Amino acid sequence: MITNTQIRTQIVRKINRIPVDKLKELDDFVSGLEEGVVRNSKTLSFAGVWRDIDDAVFNELTNNLISNRQRNRRRIDE
């Protein structure tokens, strides 16, 4: 089995062989990969924030969700 360090070393070797005119394209691709990781970590940072919520509060929020959204909805013409 290949370790993460070995994979990274292989990638760096491949990058060093890439022609200069392709580096911008590679940078854009890697930046796209990084953005996906950042978004996921931001989303996951909210994991568990409601774990200690009171059952009555949770039920109130979920049972009245539709009516609360309709009441608080902004109108386009405002």
Secondary structure as UniProt FT lines:
FT   HELIX           4..16
FT   HELIX           20..22
FT   HELIX           23..44
FT   TURN            45..52
FT   HELIX           55..63
FT   HELIX           65..72
FT   TURN            76..77
//
